[in-house]
């Protein structure tokens, strides 16, 4: 299967006078429909790797290809456009805007892409919220729904641009065990029904073992 994301020899170094290399020669491919867990201890480089995969940061050395296109020569504007149309993000904290309703939050990526609300946009957001079980919560504010429901709304927002892959950084880490199981089951369902790839950074062994494959980072290296 063709890779959506492919990293070759990726390193990441921080600092100028005193340099600290956080990632060391990472080779990793994420094919379409993959469901990948990235595990490792705190400080091992998991989030740095996810930020590079998500085009939120650039590698110091090595290459990152998205849909077989090397991103090294792209300017910030091109990177932003590629990220918005190819990748979705779910974080441990949902980052929903508190002043907006749930449906308005889900519409945000669509409005950012088009620059304004267009016909059908609200209906598309409502359909996504219905898919994640929030069809009756469209006009609620984030503080009016539960933590699990907020994370479901965040997943709907991540799906708004129909991304090929969703990068999830500890998506269940702030939830109780019941809500955690429900959110993970939702991601697996979307993976199987839509073929959306998921890369899930997690400390939870029970979550990782339910993924299709696991890669572990130890001191900035894949093992």
N, C-alpha and C positions, 0 to 999 in steps of 0.2 A: 504494500500500500504506500502511496506517496506520502511524504512527510510534510506536515503543515509547518512544523518548526524543526530546524536542524542546527545544532551547535557543533562546531568543530574546533578543537584546541582552544576553547574559550578560557581566558584568564581575566581576573579583575584585581587591580591594585589600587589602593587608596593612599593618599599622601604624596607629597612632593619631596620634602627634605628627608623625612623618615617614611619609607614605603612599606606598606603591609599588603601582601598578596593574599586575597581572601579566597579566590577560586584558582585552581591549578589544572589547566589542560582538560576542560570538560568537553566530552563528546556525548551528545545525546540527541536522539531523534524522536519526535512525537508524530506518529502516523494518524491519519484520519480515523476517528472513532475510538481512539485509545482512551483508556482510563488508568492513569498513572498516579501512583503515590510517590512523593518525594519525602523521605524521612531523614532524621539526623538530630543530634543534640543541639541545644541552643548555641548559637555562635558558630555552627559548622559551615554556614554559607547558603542555607536553604533559601532565605528571603532574597539574598543578593542574586542567586541564580534565577529565581522567579521574576525579579525585576528586569533582568536582562532578557529573559524569554518574553516578557511582556512589553518590551521596547520602552520601558520606563528608565532604563539606564543602558549605557553602552559598554561592551567589553573593552578591556585594555588591549588584548590581543585575541586572535582567533576570529571566527566568522559566525554570524547568525543569519540563516536563510529562512525567509517566510514564504511559503508556497514556491520554493526553489529559487527565490530572488534574494541575492545577497543584499543585506541592509546597510553594509558598511559605508557606501557612498551616498546614502540618502541624507538630505538635510532635515532639519527638525520638523518642517511643515509636512514633508512627505512621510516621515516617521509617524507623526500624529495621525495623519489620514489613514495610513496602513493599520495602525493600532486600533483605531476606532471602528474599522470595517472588518477586521479579521479576528480580534481578540475581545473576550469579555472577562471581567474581573469580579471576584467575590472575595471579601476579606473577613477576618474574624469579627470586626465591628462593621456593621452594615453600611455606615456612611450615607444613610438616607438623609435628605435635607429636611429638617424638622418643620419648616414653614410650609412645605408642599404636601399635598395629599399623596397617598400611595400611587395612584395612577399618574400623577404629575411627575413623581420621581422616576417611574418606569419610562416615561416619555423623554426624559432628559437626554439620553444618547441620541435619540431620533432628532430632537430639536437642535442638538449641537451639530449634527451632520447636515441638516437642511437649513439651519439658521432661523427657523420659525416653525410654528405648528402648521402642518399641512393636512388636507383632507384625508381621513382614514387613519391618521396617526393615533388618535385617542382610541379608536376601535381596536387597533393593533395592540396597544398597551393593555386594554381591557381583556383581550383574548389571551394574552400572556399571563395576566393575573388569574384568570379563570383556570388556566392550565396548572398553575402552582397552588391552586386551592384558595385563592383570595378573591374570587369573583364577587363576594359580598362585602369586600372591604375597600373598594376602589376609592372612595372619598374620605376614608379615615386618614388621620395624621399618624406618622410613625409612633408617637407616644401613646396612641390609642389602641395599638395592637401588641401582641406578645412578642418576645424575643425571637421565637421560632418563625412567627409570621413575618417579622421584619427581615429575617434572613431569606425567607421565601420571596419577598418583594425584591431583595437585592439580586437574587438569582433571576427573577423575571427581568429586571433592569439589565443584567449582564447578557440576556438573550435578545434584547431589543433589536440589535443590529444583525441578528442571525450569524453570530461568529462561528468560525470553524473550530475554535478551541476556547475553553474557559479556564483561566488560571485562578485557583482558589487557595488562598493563604489562611490556613487554620479555619476553614469555614464553619466548623462545628465547635470550635474551641471555647466559645462564650455561651454555650447552650447546655441545658440539662440533658441527661441521657436520653429521655424520650424525644425531645425536640431534635437532638443531634441525630438520632436514628431516622427521624422523619425527613430531615433535610438531606442526609446522605442518600436515602432511598429515592428522593426526588431527583437528585443529580444523576443517579444510576439510571432511573427511568428515562430522563431526557437524553442521556448518552445512548441508550439502546433504541429509543424511538426516533430520534433525530440524527443520530450519528455524530453528535457534537462531542469532540474530544475534551477530556477534563485532565488537568494536571493539579493534583491536590497535595499541598504541603500540609503535613500533619504530624503531631507528636503521638497521636492515638493509635496504638497497635491494632485495636479492634476495627478501626476505620481502614487502616492501611491494608490489612489482610483481606478486605473485601474488594480491593481494587484488582484490575487485571494484571498489573505488574508493579513492582516496587523497586525504586532505586534509593540507595542510602548515600548521604554525603558525610564523609568523615574528614574533618580538617580541610575542607575545600576541595576534596577529591571524591569522585563517584567510586563506590565499591560495590 
